[in-house]
Amino acid sequence: MDWLVDPQAWIAFLTLVALEIVLGVDNIIFISILAGKLPASQQKRARNVGLALALVMRVILLFSLSWVIALTAPLFIVWGQEISGRDLILLLGGLFLLAKATLEIHENLEGEPGHASAKVTATFTSVIVQILLLDAVFSLDSVITAIGMVDQIQIMITAVVVAIAFMMVFAGPVAQFVQRHPTVKMLALSFLLLIGLTLLVEAFDVHIPKGYIYFAMGFFVFVEMLNLGRRRKSAPVSLHDRYAADTPPQT
């Protein structure tokens, strides 16, 4: 429990919570869209079940991936570089984050709105199954981000639990804030690129002190807050939403 009195650990915890919340907005929006296709009496239950499944999946992944990362014995050698289980997870995780962030940026700026949620069967069971499948993708994203930012499993799990609990209570306002300020979402995705690159270089035994990463993120957030205040009266750009709700046909 030494991290409780470590200022850098608290900075890492708060940064990770904020990043998990912003990056979880897509998950909230998708769950809300699917739940919206159910009767009103089942929608809140479906949202809560979806977020609870996301929490369980992320905690399980955190424990499993953290255990694999602890394996430092070499598995094989590539071009003179020893590759352990830890290196393999960091390498694959870094590539995943780079690809995921690049795809998300493209989809939000140039993608086709609504194509990822065009076909949904409106039954409670089918909606929960679809939420569970998508949670698997979002959970992997979230867990690899946590591993790239923090070393202690206690901080990772606490941050994920706090972020999910926050989203359960404030899902609507959080989603509305990010929708009103799409640059916040783009900034979070750029953080994924930064973390993905950090994981890649650490897979090849090049260590980047976490303090540098936190300082860069904090500075970017500070600049963005100034920009939001300056652009308060201007209309933001409209991102393309893959999980947009179906538009009723024109009559």
CORFENVEN-V838904 format. One record per pair of residues at least 24 apart in sequence whose C-alpha atoms are under 10 Angstrom apart, sorted by the first residue. I is the first residue (numbers start at 1). J is the second residue. D is the distance in Angstrom with one decimal. If there is no record, write none. Layout:
# CORFENVEN-V838904
i={I	I}
j={J	J}
d={D	D}
This chain:
# CORFENVEN-V838904
i={1	1	1	3	3	3	4	8	8	8	9	9	9	9	10	11	11	11	11	12	12	12	12	12	12	12	12	12	12	12	13	13	13	13	13	13	13	13	13	13	13	13	14	14	14	14	15	15	15	15	15	15	16	16	16	16	16	16	16	16	16	16	16	16	17	17	17	17	17	17	17	17	17	17	17	18	18	18	18	19	19	19	19	19	19	19	19	19	19	19	19	20	20	20	20	20	20	20	20	20	20	20	20	21	21	21	21	21	21	21	21	21	21	21	21	21	22	22	22	22	22	22	22	22	22	22	22	22	23	23	23	23	23	23	23	23	23	23	23	23	24	24	24	24	24	24	24	24	24	24	24	24	25	25	25	25	25	25	25	25	25	25	26	26	26	26	26	26	26	27	27	27	27	27	27	27	27	27	27	27	27	28	28	28	28	28	28	28	29	29	29	29	29	29	29	29	29	29	30	30	30	30	30	30	30	30	30	30	30	31	31	31	31	31	31	31	31	32	32	32	32	32	33	33	33	33	33	33	33	34	34	34	34	34	34	34	34	34	34	34	34	34	35	35	35	35	35	35	36	36	36	37	37	37	37	37	37	37	37	38	38	38	38	38	39	39	39	42	42	43	44	45	46	46	46	46	46	47	47	47	47	48	48	48	48	49	49	49	49	50	50	50	50	50	50	50	50	50	51	51	51	51	51	51	51	51	52	52	52	52	52	53	53	53	53	53	53	54	54	54	54	54	54	54	54	54	54	54	54	54	55	55	55	55	55	55	55	55	55	56	56	56	57	57	57	57	57	57	57	58	58	58	58	58	58	58	58	58	58	58	58	58	58	59	59	59	59	59	59	59	59	60	60	60	61	61	61	61	61	61	62	62	62	62	62	62	62	62	62	62	62	62	63	63	63	63	65	65	65	65	65	65	66	66	66	66	66	66	66	67	69	81	81	82	82	82	83	83	83	84	85	86	86	87	87	87	87	87	87	87	88	88	88	89	89	89	89	90	90	90	90	90	90	90	90	90	90	90	90	91	91	91	91	91	91	91	91	91	92	92	92	92	92	93	93	93	93	93	93	93	93	93	93	93	93	93	94	94	94	94	94	94	94	94	94	94	94	94	94	94	94	95	95	95	95	95	96	96	96	96	96	96	97	97	97	97	97	97	97	97	97	97	97	97	97	97	97	97	98	98	98	98	98	98	98	98	98	98	99	99	99	100	100	100	100	100	100	101	101	101	101	101	101	101	101	101	101	102	102	102	102	103	104	104	104	104	105	105	105	105	105	105	106	107	107	107	107	108	108	108	108	108	108	108	108	109	109	109	109	109	109	110	110	110	111	111	111	111	112	112	112	112	112	113	113	113	113	113	113	113	113	114	114	114	114	114	114	114	114	115	115	115	115	115	115	116	116	116	116	117	117	117	117	117	117	118	118	118	118	118	118	119	141	142	144	144	144	144	145	145	145	145	145	146	147	147	148	148	148	148	148	148	148	148	148	148	149	149	149	149	149	149	149	149	150	151	179	179	179	179	179	180	180	180	180	181	181	181	181	181	181	181	181	182	182	182	182	183	183	183	183	183	183	184	184	184	184	185	186	187	187	187	187	188	188	188	190	191	191	191}
j={152	154	155	152	154	155	155	210	211	214	150	151	152	155	155	211	214	215	218	146	149	150	151	155	156	159	210	211	213	214	146	149	150	152	154	155	156	157	158	159	160	162	155	159	162	163	149	150	159	214	217	218	142	145	146	149	150	155	156	158	159	160	163	214	146	155	156	158	159	160	161	162	163	164	166	159	162	163	188	142	145	146	159	163	185	187	188	189	191	192	217	141	142	143	145	146	159	160	162	163	164	167	188	142	159	160	162	163	164	165	166	167	171	174	175	188	163	167	174	175	177	178	184	185	186	187	188	189	138	141	142	145	178	184	185	186	188	189	191	192	51	54	138	139	141	142	163	164	167	171	174	175	167	171	172	174	175	176	177	178	179	185	138	175	178	185	241	242	243	51	54	131	134	135	137	138	139	167	171	175	243	164	167	168	171	172	174	175	171	172	174	175	176	241	242	243	244	245	116	117	130	131	134	135	241	242	243	244	245	127	128	130	131	132	134	135	243	131	171	172	243	245	117	120	127	243	244	245	246	117	120	121	122	123	124	126	127	128	130	131	243	245	122	123	124	127	128	131	122	127	245	120	121	122	123	124	127	245	246	121	122	123	124	127	122	123	124	123	124	124	168	124	124	125	127	128	131	128	131	168	171	165	167	168	169	128	131	132	168	127	128	129	130	131	132	134	135	168	131	132	135	164	165	167	168	171	132	161	164	165	168	128	131	132	135	136	139	131	132	133	134	135	136	137	138	139	142	160	161	164	135	139	157	160	161	162	163	164	165	139	160	161	132	135	136	138	139	140	143	135	136	138	139	140	141	142	143	144	156	157	160	161	164	139	143	153	156	157	158	160	161	139	143	157	136	139	140	142	143	144	139	140	142	143	144	146	147	153	154	156	157	160	143	153	156	157	89	90	140	143	144	147	143	144	147	151	152	153	156	153	147	204	205	203	204	205	203	204	205	203	203	202	203	199	200	201	202	203	204	205	200	203	204	144	199	200	203	144	147	148	196	197	198	199	200	201	202	203	204	196	197	198	199	200	201	202	203	204	144	196	199	200	203	140	141	143	144	145	147	148	195	196	197	199	200	203	144	145	148	192	193	194	195	196	197	198	199	200	201	202	203	193	196	197	199	200	140	141	144	192	193	196	140	141	142	144	145	148	189	191	192	193	194	195	196	197	199	200	189	190	192	193	194	195	196	197	199	200	192	193	196	137	141	189	192	193	196	141	186	188	189	190	191	192	193	194	196	189	190	192	193	189	185	186	189	242	185	186	189	190	239	240	240	239	240	241	242	182	185	186	238	239	240	241	242	186	237	238	239	240	241	239	240	241	239	240	241	242	240	241	242	243	244	239	240	241	242	243	244	245	246	240	241	242	243	244	245	246	247	241	242	243	244	245	246	241	242	243	244	241	242	243	244	245	246	242	243	244	245	246	247	246	192	192	192	195	196	199	191	192	195	196	199	195	195	199	192	194	195	196	197	198	199	200	202	210	195	196	198	199	210	211	213	214	210	210	236	237	238	239	241	235	236	237	238	228	231	232	235	236	237	238	239	236	237	238	239	224	227	228	236	237	239	221	224	225	228	239	239	217	220	221	224	217	220	221	217	216	217	220}
d={10.0	8.4	9.9	8.2	8.7	8.0	9.3	9.0	7.6	9.1	8.1	9.3	8.7	7.7	8.6	9.2	7.6	9.7	9.7	9.6	7.1	6.5	9.5	8.1	9.3	9.3	8.5	8.7	9.7	7.1	9.5	9.2	8.0	10.0	9.8	6.1	7.5	9.9	8.1	6.0	9.5	9.9	9.6	7.6	9.9	9.9	8.9	10.0	9.0	7.5	8.3	8.2	9.6	8.3	6.8	7.3	8.2	8.9	7.9	9.9	6.4	8.2	8.7	9.7	9.4	9.8	9.0	8.8	5.1	6.7	8.9	6.9	5.4	9.1	9.3	8.9	9.8	7.5	9.4	9.0	8.8	9.3	9.8	8.8	9.7	9.8	6.6	9.4	8.4	9.3	9.9	9.6	6.6	9.3	8.4	8.4	8.0	7.0	9.4	6.2	8.3	9.7	9.2	9.8	9.8	8.9	9.2	5.5	7.5	9.9	7.8	6.9	9.3	8.0	9.5	9.9	9.3	9.7	7.8	8.4	9.6	7.4	7.8	6.7	10.0	9.6	6.8	9.3	8.7	8.9	7.8	9.9	9.8	9.8	7.3	9.8	6.6	7.6	10.0	9.2	9.9	10.0	7.6	9.2	9.6	8.1	8.5	8.4	8.1	9.5	9.5	9.0	8.4	7.9	9.4	7.1	5.6	9.2	9.7	7.5	9.1	8.7	8.6	8.1	9.8	9.6	9.0	9.1	7.9	8.5	9.0	8.7	7.9	7.3	9.7	6.9	9.5	9.9	9.9	9.7	9.4	10.0	7.6	8.9	6.4	8.2	8.9	7.1	8.5	8.7	10.0	6.9	9.6	9.5	10.0	7.0	8.2	9.3	9.2	7.9	9.8	7.9	8.7	9.9	9.9	8.9	5.7	8.1	8.9	8.6	9.0	9.1	6.4	9.8	9.2	9.3	9.3	10.0	9.0	8.9	9.6	9.3	8.1	9.6	9.9	7.3	7.4	6.0	8.9	8.1	7.3	8.9	7.8	9.6	9.3	9.6	6.1	8.6	8.4	7.8	9.2	8.7	8.5	9.5	8.2	7.1	8.7	9.3	9.0	10.0	8.8	8.2	8.3	5.5	8.2	9.2	8.6	9.4	9.9	9.4	5.8	6.6	6.8	8.4	8.9	9.1	9.1	10.0	7.7	9.0	10.0	9.7	7.4	9.5	7.9	6.9	9.1	9.1	9.2	8.0	9.3	9.9	9.7	6.6	9.5	7.6	9.0	9.4	9.9	9.1	6.6	9.2	9.4	5.9	6.9	9.7	7.9	9.7	8.8	9.3	8.4	6.7	8.5	8.0	6.9	9.9	10.0	9.8	7.8	8.8	8.6	9.2	8.5	6.7	7.4	9.3	9.7	8.7	7.5	9.9	9.1	5.4	7.6	9.8	8.1	6.4	9.9	9.7	10.0	7.9	9.1	8.2	9.4	7.2	6.6	9.8	9.2	6.4	8.8	9.4	10.0	9.2	9.0	7.7	7.1	9.8	6.6	8.8	9.5	8.8	8.4	8.9	5.2	7.3	9.5	7.4	6.2	9.9	9.8	8.3	7.5	9.1	10.0	9.0	8.3	9.8	8.8	6.3	9.5	7.8	8.4	9.8	9.6	9.7	9.6	7.8	7.4	9.7	6.8	9.1	9.4	9.1	9.4	6.0	8.4	8.4	8.0	7.5	10.0	7.6	7.3	9.6	9.8	7.7	9.8	8.8	7.6	9.8	9.9	8.4	8.5	8.5	9.6	9.9	7.7	9.1	9.2	7.2	10.0	9.8	9.2	7.5	9.3	10.0	8.6	9.7	8.0	8.1	9.8	8.9	9.8	9.7	7.5	8.9	8.7	9.7	7.6	4.4	7.0	8.2	9.6	7.0	9.6	9.0	9.0	9.7	8.1	8.3	8.6	8.0	8.7	10.0	9.0	5.2	6.3	8.7	7.1	5.4	9.1	8.8	9.4	9.7	6.4	5.1	8.1	8.1	5.4	8.3	9.6	9.4	8.7	8.1	9.1	8.8	8.5	9.4	5.9	8.5	9.1	8.6	9.7	7.1	9.8	7.0	8.0	9.7	8.0	9.0	8.4	9.1	8.5	9.4	7.3	4.0	6.1	7.3	4.9	5.1	8.7	9.4	8.7	9.5	6.5	8.0	8.4	7.2	9.1	7.9	8.7	9.8	9.8	7.5	9.4	6.8	9.6	7.7	7.8	10.0	9.2	9.8	6.0	6.5	9.1	7.6	5.1	8.5	9.1	9.9	9.4	9.3	6.9	5.2	8.3	8.4	5.4	7.3	10.0	9.6	9.7	8.5	8.9	9.9	8.0	8.8	8.4	8.8	9.6	9.5	9.2	9.1	5.4	7.2	8.8	6.1	6.2	9.9	9.0	8.0	8.7	9.1	7.8	9.9	9.9	9.0	7.6	9.4	9.1	6.9	7.1	8.7	9.4	9.7	9.2	8.6	6.6	7.7	7.1	9.3	9.5	8.8	8.8	5.1	4.5	6.2	7.5	9.7	9.5	8.4	5.7	5.9	9.0	8.3	6.8	9.9	9.0	6.0	7.9	7.3	6.6	7.6	6.6	9.8	9.9	8.8	5.1	4.8	4.8	7.1	6.2	9.2	9.7	8.2	6.0	4.4	4.9	4.4	6.6	7.0	9.0	8.6	5.6	7.0	8.0	9.8	9.6	8.9	5.2	5.6	8.2	9.8	7.0	5.2	6.9	7.4	8.0	9.1	8.1	8.5	8.1	6.9	10.0	9.4	9.0	9.8	9.6	9.0	8.7	9.0	9.3	7.1	6.7	7.9	9.3	9.3	9.4	8.7	9.4	9.6	5.9	7.4	9.5	7.1	5.9	9.7	9.3	9.0	7.1	10.0	8.9	9.1	6.9	9.7	8.0	8.4	7.8	9.3	9.2	9.7	8.3	8.3	9.8	8.7	6.9	8.9	8.8	7.8	10.0	9.7	9.3	6.5	8.3	9.2	9.9	7.1	7.0	7.3	6.8	8.0	9.6	8.9	8.3	8.4	9.5	8.5	7.5	9.1	9.2	9.7	9.7	9.1	7.9	8.0	8.4	9.2	9.9	9.3	9.6	9.4	7.1	9.4}
